[in-house]
Amino acid sequence: MKKTLKIFKYTMIVLLSLVLLLAIGTYFYMRSPKFGKAPSDKRLERMLQSPNYKDGKFQNLHHTPSLTEGYSMLGVMFDMLFKDHPRRKPVDSLPSIKTDLLNLPANENVLVWFGHSSYFMQINGKRFLVDPVFSGNASPIPGTTKSFKGADIYNVDDLPSIDYLVISHDHYDHLDYETIIALKSKVKTVICGLGVGEHFEYWGYAPSQLIERDWNEEVNLGDGFKLHTVPGRHFSGRGFTRNNTLWTSYILETPQSKIYIGGDSGYDTHFKQIGEKFGPMDLAILENGQYNVAWQAIHTLPHETLQAAKDLKAKRLFPVHSSKFTLAMHQWDEPLNDISRLAEGNLPLVTPMIGEKVELDNDTQVFKQWWKGVK
């Protein structure tokens, strides 16, 4: 009996020591610059004045549960860790095209997609970069959420100078520390939601480079360009604290067109309200990937993505948030297969390969279903 008690005590001491070491290691690791910094001082004072900031955090327009009713975090984790989900990532290298962005003619109005929700736009000579992730990882833990083979043909050196770096929210698959640091010398202005600028200042960007906005505000970019901030239905945070910065979507209004730059968002009434106020949209860029019924309130399912595009009165739909990282349990090509089936005869789709030019002035441009045949 005494021997059994000794073994038990020894085991408990070892376990508690391991837990303590893990806690200490986590504490010091989370002090790494990649986790960013929580808003403070004047930035926090401005957030407190926002109608969207209540009870110490930003709120969605309507009640937004983290998990759909009937699901539990324990059940979702068990599903992810122990159930078999085939084809979550492609075996083959993804096909791609390497467009020379450094020598792009100034009169070309184009969009070039880098996979997931990252893309470059040049319109009337102005250059925009949205949610760039070039580090090959969508997680703060190295090697845990690696990009698909063939999805990383671009890096920061391939980019020209950027007039406007546009950030939808501060999750790691949209705001990538390594990329942001590497971009510092190329970016003139950063546009983001309230509070997100604290990360950029902490990472060495000048306050004069930062434009932070609440929902339903406008940024005049000159030469007939405006950027409108509009609501999404999502959440934010780079550590254990959620919703201490604002997630947002945008409408880029140019002299010729309107482009909806969607961040992550579950389906809700805001799409219809935006469409009624700003529509029609010449192009709607909407998330369609890394979804699950369990978290339907914060990510759209394919049929909801199509409905959101219709609510926005979009002439064309560009489905993003897929084809680079595995963040959900569905097959890697399911989002593109489903949206293509649903949109057929309903709405023209923009489905470029990574690196392929999307001609923004050509609404009849046809795209191949490049993912077909990729294992």
TORVOMI-707348 format. One line per 2 residues: number of its first residue (from 1); their letters; for each residue x, z, y of C-alpha. Coordinates in steps of 0.2 Angstrom, whole numbers. Example, Ala and Ser with C-alpha at 12.3 -4.5 7.8 and 13.67 -1.06 7.14 Angstrom:
<sites>
1	as	62 39 -22 ~ 68 36 -5;
</sites>
This chain:
<sites>
1	mk	0 0 0 ~ 14 5 12;
3	kt	23 -12 8 ~ 7 -22 12;
5	lk	5 -13 29 ~ 23 -16 33;
7	if	20 -35 29 ~ 4 -35 39;
9	ky	13 -27 54 ~ 27 -38 53;
11	tm	16 -53 52 ~ 6 -47 67;
13	iv	22 -44 77 ~ 28 -62 73;
15	ll	11 -70 78 ~ 10 -60 94;
17	sl	28 -65 99 ~ 24 -83 96;
19	vl	8 -82 106 ~ 18 -73 120;
21	ll	32 -86 119 ~ 19 -100 120;
23	ai	11 -92 135 ~ 27 -90 144;
25	gt	32 -108 140 ~ 16 -115 146;
27	yf	17 -105 162 ~ 34 -112 166;
29	ym	30 -130 160 ~ 15 -130 171;
31	rs	26 -126 186 ~ 33 -144 184;
33	pk	30 -155 199 ~ 20 -168 188;
35	fg	5 -155 188 ~ 4 -157 207;
37	ka	-1 -144 219 ~ -18 -136 223;
39	ps	-25 -139 241 ~ -21 -126 254;
41	dk	-21 -122 273 ~ -29 -136 284;
43	rl	-33 -147 269 ~ -42 -133 261;
45	er	-51 -129 277 ~ -58 -147 278;
47	ml	-64 -146 260 ~ -74 -130 264;
49	qs	-83 -140 277 ~ -88 -154 265;
51	pn	-107 -154 259 ~ -100 -158 242;
53	yk	-89 -142 240 ~ -99 -127 235;
55	dg	-95 -111 226 ~ -76 -115 226;
57	kf	-76 -132 219 ~ -83 -150 222;
59	qn	-100 -154 214 ~ -108 -169 208;
61	lh	-125 -175 216 ~ -134 -169 201;
63	ht	-131 -157 187 ~ -117 -164 176;
65	ps	-113 -155 160 ~ -96 -157 152;
67	lt	-104 -160 135 ~ -121 -167 131;
69	eg	-134 -155 124 ~ -132 -152 106;
71	ys	-113 -154 106 ~ -100 -141 106;
73	ml	-81 -141 111 ~ -76 -134 94;
75	gv	-86 -148 86 ~ -79 -162 97;
77	mf	-61 -155 94 ~ -64 -154 75;
79	dm	-71 -172 75 ~ -55 -178 85;
81	lf	-42 -169 74 ~ -49 -170 57;
83	kd	-61 -185 55 ~ -55 -202 51;
85	hp	-58 -214 66 ~ -50 -231 61;
87	rr	-43 -244 73 ~ -42 -232 88;
89	kp	-26 -242 93 ~ -22 -260 89;
91	vd	-8 -264 76 ~ -3 -280 85;
93	sl	5 -281 102 ~ -8 -285 115;
95	ps	-7 -303 122 ~ -2 -304 141;
97	ik	4 -315 155 ~ 18 -310 167;
99	td	12 -316 184 ~ 26 -316 197;
101	ll	19 -304 210 ~ 35 -303 220;
103	nl	33 -322 225 ~ 14 -323 225;
105	pa	9 -336 239 ~ 1 -326 254;
107	ne	-14 -337 254 ~ -19 -333 236;
109	nv	-34 -320 234 ~ -31 -313 217;
111	lv	-33 -298 206 ~ -20 -294 192;
113	wf	-25 -281 179 ~ -12 -269 171;
115	gh	-23 -262 158 ~ -34 -247 158;
117	ss	-40 -244 176 ~ -24 -250 185;
119	yf	-24 -266 195 ~ -16 -275 210;
121	mq	-26 -285 223 ~ -20 -297 236;
123	in	-34 -302 249 ~ -30 -312 265;
125	gk	-12 -306 263 ~ -16 -288 262;
127	rf	-10 -279 246 ~ -20 -266 236;
129	lv	-14 -256 221 ~ -27 -245 212;
131	dp	-24 -231 200 ~ -7 -237 194;
133	vf	0 -230 178 ~ 17 -237 173;
135	sg	25 -223 163 ~ 18 -228 146;
137	na	9 -211 145 ~ -8 -204 151;
139	sp	-4 -186 148 ~ 7 -173 155;
141	ip	14 -169 138 ~ 27 -183 134;
143	gt	23 -195 120 ~ 6 -188 117;
145	tk	-5 -202 124 ~ 6 -218 123;
147	sf	1 -235 129 ~ -3 -249 117;
149	kg	11 -261 112 ~ 11 -275 124;
151	ad	2 -266 138 ~ 17 -261 148;
153	iy	24 -278 153 ~ 24 -272 171;
155	nv	34 -259 180 ~ 36 -253 198;
157	dd	50 -266 201 ~ 38 -280 198;
159	lp	27 -275 213 ~ 29 -281 231;
161	si	27 -269 245 ~ 9 -261 244;
163	dy	-1 -259 260 ~ -14 -248 252;
165	lv	-12 -237 237 ~ -30 -232 232;
167	is	-33 -217 220 ~ -50 -213 213;
169	hd	-46 -196 206 ~ -31 -185 200;
171	hy	-33 -186 181 ~ -17 -192 173;
173	dh	-23 -208 167 ~ -27 -213 185;
175	ld	-13 -203 195 ~ 3 -204 186;
177	ye	17 -193 193 ~ 32 -204 187;
179	ti	24 -220 194 ~ 19 -212 211;
181	ia	37 -206 213 ~ 44 -223 209;
183	lk	32 -231 221 ~ 37 -220 236;
185	sk	48 -233 245 ~ 35 -247 242;
187	vk	19 -239 248 ~ 13 -239 267;
189	tv	-3 -230 265 ~ -12 -219 252;
191	ic	-31 -218 252 ~ -39 -204 241;
193	gl	-52 -191 240 ~ -52 -174 249;
195	gv	-38 -163 242 ~ -29 -176 232;
197	ge	-16 -179 247 ~ -9 -161 242;
199	hf	-1 -169 227 ~ 6 -183 237;
201	ey	14 -172 250 ~ 21 -161 236;
203	wg	29 -176 229 ~ 37 -181 245;
205	ya	25 -193 254 ~ 23 -190 273;
207	ps	6 -184 279 ~ 6 -199 291;
209	ql	4 -210 275 ~ -11 -201 269;
211	ie	-29 -205 272 ~ -41 -193 263;
213	rd	-60 -195 264 ~ -76 -187 258;
215	wn	-90 -197 251 ~ -100 -208 262;
217	ee	-86 -211 275 ~ -77 -227 281;
219	vn	-59 -232 283 ~ -56 -247 295;
221	lg	-41 -256 289 ~ -42 -270 302;
223	dg	-44 -288 302 ~ -62 -287 296;
225	fk	-57 -275 281 ~ -66 -259 278;
227	lh	-65 -246 264 ~ -81 -236 261;
229	tv	-80 -220 250 ~ -95 -218 239;
231	pg	-100 -204 225 ~ -96 -205 207;
233	rh	-101 -193 193 ~ -86 -186 186;
235	fs	-73 -171 188 ~ -55 -168 193;
237	gr	-40 -157 190 ~ -23 -157 183;
239	gf	-21 -140 177 ~ -34 -127 171;
241	tr	-43 -127 187 ~ -57 -140 188;
243	nn	-65 -149 203 ~ -53 -143 216;
245	tl	-50 -161 222 ~ -63 -175 225;
247	wt	-66 -189 213 ~ -73 -205 222;
249	sy	-77 -223 221 ~ -74 -236 234;
251	il	-82 -252 242 ~ -69 -264 248;
253	et	-77 -275 262 ~ -67 -290 267;
255	pq	-71 -304 279 ~ -77 -314 264;
257	sk	-84 -302 250 ~ -88 -285 244;
259	iy	-79 -277 229 ~ -85 -261 221;
261	ig	-69 -251 215 ~ -76 -239 203;
263	gd	-67 -223 197 ~ -73 -214 182;
265	sg	-91 -210 182 ~ -106 -206 171;
267	yd	-122 -215 175 ~ -134 -208 188;
269	th	-144 -213 203 ~ -129 -216 214;
271	fk	-126 -233 208 ~ -144 -239 213;
273	qi	-142 -230 230 ~ -125 -239 233;
275	ge	-132 -256 228 ~ -147 -254 240;
277	kf	-136 -248 255 ~ -121 -260 252;
279	gp	-126 -273 240 ~ -125 -286 234;
281	md	-107 -285 227 ~ -97 -300 223;
283	la	-87 -290 210 ~ -90 -273 202;
285	il	-76 -265 194 ~ -83 -252 182;
287	en	-77 -241 168 ~ -81 -246 151;
289	gq	-70 -237 138 ~ -64 -220 132;
291	yn	-83 -215 131 ~ -92 -204 119;
293	va	-110 -198 118 ~ -104 -181 118;
295	wq	-97 -183 136 ~ -110 -196 142;
297	ai	-113 -187 158 ~ -95 -191 165;
299	ht	-92 -208 157 ~ -104 -223 155;
301	lp	-108 -230 138 ~ -108 -250 138;
303	he	-126 -252 141 ~ -125 -240 155;
305	tl	-110 -250 163 ~ -121 -265 162;
307	qa	-135 -256 171 ~ -124 -249 184;
309	ak	-118 -267 188 ~ -136 -272 190;
311	dl	-140 -257 201 ~ -125 -262 212;
313	ka	-132 -280 213 ~ -116 -286 206;
315	kr	-113 -305 205 ~ -99 -302 192;
317	lf	-93 -287 182 ~ -75 -282 178;
319	pv	-75 -269 164 ~ -60 -258 164;
321	hs	-54 -241 157 ~ -49 -249 141;
323	sk	-36 -258 131 ~ -21 -247 135;
325	ft	-23 -229 130 ~ -33 -220 116;
327	la	-43 -206 124 ~ -59 -207 113;
329	mh	-64 -210 95 ~ -71 -227 96;
331	qw	-62 -243 90 ~ -50 -249 103;
333	de	-59 -266 105 ~ -77 -259 104;
335	pl	-79 -257 123 ~ -75 -276 126;
337	nd	-85 -282 111 ~ -101 -272 116;
339	is	-101 -276 134 ~ -98 -294 130;
341	rl	-113 -294 118 ~ -124 -285 131;
343	ae	-119 -295 146 ~ -122 -312 138;
345	gn	-135 -321 147 ~ -137 -307 159;
347	lp	-121 -306 170 ~ -104 -315 171;
349	lv	-90 -305 165 ~ -72 -304 171;
351	tp	-61 -301 156 ~ -43 -306 160;
353	mi	-28 -302 149 ~ -16 -290 156;
355	ge	-6 -299 170 ~ -18 -314 170;
357	kv	-24 -320 188 ~ -42 -316 193;
359	el	-46 -329 206 ~ -57 -318 218;
361	dn	-63 -334 228 ~ -69 -342 211;
363	dt	-84 -335 204 ~ -85 -348 191;
365	qv	-69 -344 183 ~ -70 -342 164;
367	fk	-60 -330 153 ~ -56 -330 135;
369	qw	-61 -316 124 ~ -42 -312 121;
371	wk	-45 -297 111 ~ -53 -307 97;
373	gv	-41 -308 82 ~ -30 -294 88;
375	k	-29 -281 73;
</sites>
